[in-house]
Structure formats: C-alpha cells, structure tokens
C-alpha cells in the first residue's frame, strides 16, 4: 500500500504547471528525484515490515524459551529419576508347593501346601559400592532354614522378614567385601550339607582371579551379653579350570570353625530351669548331646573340613554335571564324617527345557553342625542317609515345574547311638516356581 507522501508526490507530477516560465529540464529532474524518493520510501516500508515480522517471531521464541526455562527443574528431576532407575535392579520369585511327608516316627502322613515369596533390590551406589536388600516370607517359627509359610492357619496374615541386607564393596577387580546379612560366601555343590535358605550375619571377603577363587568369612550365630558369642569363622580356596571339549572342573577345600557351642544348652526345661542358647532354634538337630546338671548340652565342638569337586560337560549334546562332596568334623569324638555324590542331566530354565538329577548322601551324627544341614533331607537332622530324585521342566521362560522326592532314613535324635534304630523318612515336593 502506498503512503500519503507517495500519493501526494504522484499528484504533483501529474498536475499541470502554473508557473509562467519553468524550464523543461528542471521539471524532468524534479520528477526523477521524486521517483527515487518514492522507491526509497517503499524500501523503508518493506524493511519496517520485515523488522515487525522478526520482532513477532523473536517474541514467540522468547515466550517458548521462558516456558522451557520454567520446565527445566521438572526436566532435571526426571533426568535424575531416570539415572536412579538405571542404577537399581528389582528381582523376585514366587513358589507354590504341595508337600507330603511320610515319617515312620509319626502316626500319620502329613500333607500341606506352602508359599514362598522373595523380593530383592540391588542399588549401584557408585562405581565400586553396591547395596542389596531382600525381603522374604518369614518361615514358620522364624526358622532360619526356611522361608516357607504354611497355608491353612486360620487365614492369618503371613509374615515378611528381612532376608538380605548388605553392602558390597569392590575396591579392585576380582575382589569384594560384604558386610551385613549376607548370602553364602563360599562355593557349594548339590549336596544337602548346607541349607540354601540360611543368610549369614557378619562379613566376608571374596576374591577371584583367573581360575583361582577364595573367600574368608565370619558370622555371629548368637550374641550374648554375659558369655561368649557363638560364631562361624572360616575360609575356602578353590579353582575353576576349563579343560578340553568344553569341560569345566571346579574343586575347593574349606575350613569352618563353629565357636562357643560345645557345652551350650540345646533345649529349654522348667525342672530344672534350663534356657537354651539362641543358636539352637529347634534342638540339637541330630547332634550328640549329654545331660549335665539336669540340662541337655551339646557334647562336641565343631571344626569342619569340607572338600568338594564338580565337573560340567556335555554328553550327546546335553549338559551333564557330576559332583562329590566330603565333610569331616575334626573335633568330634565319633560319627564325624559325611559324604554326598550326585549327577544332573539337562538344564531347566529356558523355555521348553528340562533336567533330571539324583543325589545320594550319608551324614553321620556329628559330621556337621546340625543347625546348618538342609531342613528337607532327613527332616533337617544329621544321622541321616538316603537318596533324592528330582525332575524339573520349564514350559516357558521364568516358569519352572519341579518334583523332588526324598527317600531317606534317619536315627531319631537322642543322647547317644547306643541302640541305632533307622526309621524311614520320605518326602515329596511338587513346586510351581515363577521368577520376575
């Protein structure tokens, strides 16, 4: 659109001259000057329009920048949350179990259903420190060898307990220090010398470099304000060797000193008054006891040496694992030896996978501290022997069906082995296992 100045200039150029004697050349120059002025005015108007458009765009960009700036704290908070989530890993599992127990020492067979739930969290604190916390269903009577809860107890709420809580510090590659309520710090095989549900309370140092691995550990079993604390101190040294044809061989020797348990009272009584040590959560669990001053006490000390070996290889395209385990209590007066052998064919875990295994174990009365032995084999006592047959099948990833049958014999817990009476103890477990 032309401005009023341009219109006026145009009108002036088109109007007739009222001067009497104007020079023609002067009029032509004036017209040229006015035309140039008009073009300059048009250019100025175009530049002004461009500046107005840019100003509007700048104001829009400024408003958008102000909005983004206002959102910055939320963005930073979200970034921090994403960074935290990347350092934390959740894991868990749920198991539903049908169980039948045929104990020759009991009048009736027992049938029950049991539930186990575990939920854990691993948090990477920094480059060398990790914190681990895990909760689990608290076993019946808070048994440290079980995280099972039996169903059919009047619809009661099931207890949850602190299963793991420890810090794991790895100052250098291949070495770590764990403090708190920790998992096993030593290598185990498929025997039933140790119950897998036990979590230890103390500390451990672990090392692995090339084929060599080692650990040293200590755990409180009971703390006393008036006497010596019962404890477990020990260490293990072993090797993982890869042989030809994909065969892997693992061998280790371990030493375990169970301190301040010899002479400890194993059972409560009112006449006379006897208070059991906190380390005995269900009696002596098969270990030899004597009555001293009217109180039943543990007879032996427990200085344990364990030697184990395991070979993993393939046969006909299937994974095979074979193991042997030997334990001896160097401080026992008698009944000081235990051994186990086993084989597993296949490997359950992935979708449509399966495995079969067989274990035979013989545990003399004082070969192992009774509080540590597996709670399922021989009813969780020493002085037991027999077989375990297990089958597992995974119809889908993270879902496994297990069947385990214990065909055992045991001598009932007593003060001495004067009259050995072996009694049958059979146990069938059918499990549905889910991992997440």
MOLIN-V149526 format. One record per backbone hydrogen bond with DSSP energy under -1.0 kcal/mol. CO is the residue of the C=O (numbers start at 1). NH is the residue of the N-H. If there is no record, write none. Layout:
# MOLIN-V149526
co=CO nh=NH
co=CO nh=NH
This chain:
# MOLIN-V149526
co=3 nh=7
co=4 nh=8
co=5 nh=9
co=6 nh=10
co=7 nh=11
co=8 nh=12
co=9 nh=13
co=10 nh=14
co=11 nh=15
co=23 nh=27
co=24 nh=28
co=25 nh=29
co=26 nh=30
co=27 nh=31
co=28 nh=32
co=29 nh=33
co=30 nh=34
co=31 nh=35
co=32 nh=36
co=33 nh=37
co=34 nh=38
co=35 nh=39
co=36 nh=40
co=37 nh=41
co=38 nh=42
co=39 nh=43
co=40 nh=44
co=41 nh=45
co=42 nh=46
co=43 nh=47
co=44 nh=48
co=45 nh=49
co=46 nh=50
co=47 nh=51
co=48 nh=52
co=49 nh=53
co=50 nh=54
co=51 nh=55
co=52 nh=56
co=53 nh=57
co=54 nh=58
co=55 nh=59
co=56 nh=60
co=57 nh=61
co=58 nh=62
co=59 nh=63
co=60 nh=64
co=61 nh=65
co=62 nh=66
co=63 nh=67
co=64 nh=68
co=65 nh=69
co=66 nh=70
co=67 nh=71
co=71 nh=75
co=72 nh=76
co=73 nh=77
co=74 nh=78
co=75 nh=79
co=76 nh=80
co=77 nh=81
co=78 nh=82
co=79 nh=83
co=80 nh=84
co=81 nh=85
co=82 nh=86
co=84 nh=87
co=87 nh=124
co=89 nh=122
co=91 nh=120
co=92 nh=436
co=93 nh=118
co=94 nh=434
co=95 nh=116
co=96 nh=432
co=97 nh=114
co=98 nh=430
co=99 nh=112
co=100 nh=428
co=101 nh=110
co=102 nh=426
co=103 nh=106
co=110 nh=101
co=112 nh=99
co=113 nh=151
co=114 nh=97
co=115 nh=149
co=116 nh=95
co=117 nh=137
co=118 nh=93
co=119 nh=135
co=120 nh=91
co=121 nh=133
co=122 nh=89
co=123 nh=125
co=123 nh=131
co=128 nh=170
co=129 nh=125
co=129 nh=126
co=130 nh=168
co=131 nh=123
co=132 nh=166
co=133 nh=121
co=134 nh=163
co=134 nh=164
co=135 nh=119
co=136 nh=161
co=139 nh=142
co=140 nh=143
co=143 nh=146
co=148 nh=140
co=149 nh=115
co=159 nh=138
co=161 nh=136
co=164 nh=134
co=165 nh=181
co=166 nh=132
co=167 nh=179
co=168 nh=130
co=169 nh=177
co=172 nh=175
co=174 nh=208
co=176 nh=206
co=177 nh=169
co=178 nh=204
co=179 nh=167
co=180 nh=202
co=181 nh=165
co=182 nh=200
co=192 nh=374
co=195 nh=198
co=200 nh=182
co=201 nh=220
co=202 nh=180
co=203 nh=218
co=204 nh=178
co=205 nh=216
co=206 nh=176
co=207 nh=214
co=209 nh=212
co=211 nh=240
co=212 nh=209
co=213 nh=238
co=214 nh=207
co=215 nh=236
co=216 nh=205
co=217 nh=234
co=218 nh=203
co=219 nh=232
co=230 nh=221
co=230 nh=222
co=231 nh=259
co=232 nh=219
co=233 nh=257
co=234 nh=217
co=235 nh=255
co=236 nh=215
co=237 nh=253
co=238 nh=213
co=239 nh=251
co=241 nh=249
co=247 nh=243
co=248 nh=312
co=249 nh=241
co=250 nh=310
co=251 nh=239
co=252 nh=308
co=253 nh=237
co=254 nh=306
co=255 nh=235
co=256 nh=304
co=257 nh=233
co=259 nh=231
co=261 nh=264
co=264 nh=298
co=265 nh=277
co=269 nh=274
co=274 nh=269
co=277 nh=280
co=284 nh=287
co=285 nh=382
co=288 nh=299
co=290 nh=297
co=292 nh=295
co=295 nh=292
co=296 nh=266
co=297 nh=290
co=298 nh=263
co=302 nh=258
co=303 nh=330
co=304 nh=256
co=305 nh=328
co=306 nh=254
co=307 nh=326
co=308 nh=252
co=309 nh=324
co=310 nh=250
co=311 nh=322
co=312 nh=248
co=313 nh=320
co=315 nh=318
co=318 nh=315
co=319 nh=346
co=320 nh=313
co=321 nh=344
co=322 nh=311
co=323 nh=342
co=324 nh=309
co=325 nh=340
co=326 nh=307
co=327 nh=338
co=328 nh=305
co=329 nh=332
co=335 nh=366
co=336 nh=329
co=337 nh=364
co=338 nh=327
co=339 nh=362
co=340 nh=325
co=341 nh=360
co=342 nh=323
co=343 nh=358
co=344 nh=321
co=345 nh=356
co=350 nh=353
co=353 nh=394
co=354 nh=347
co=355 nh=392
co=356 nh=345
co=357 nh=390
co=358 nh=343
co=359 nh=388
co=360 nh=341
co=361 nh=386
co=362 nh=339
co=363 nh=384
co=364 nh=367
co=369 nh=372
co=372 nh=195
co=376 nh=379
co=377 nh=380
co=383 nh=411
co=384 nh=363
co=385 nh=409
co=386 nh=361
co=387 nh=407
co=388 nh=359
co=389 nh=405
co=390 nh=357
co=391 nh=403
co=392 nh=355
co=393 nh=401
co=394 nh=352
co=396 nh=399
co=398 nh=435
co=400 nh=433
co=401 nh=393
co=402 nh=431
co=403 nh=391
co=404 nh=429
co=405 nh=389
co=406 nh=427
co=407 nh=387
co=408 nh=425
co=409 nh=385
co=410 nh=423
co=423 nh=410
co=424 nh=104
co=425 nh=408
co=426 nh=102
co=427 nh=406
co=428 nh=100
co=429 nh=404
co=430 nh=98
co=431 nh=402
co=432 nh=96
co=433 nh=400
co=434 nh=94
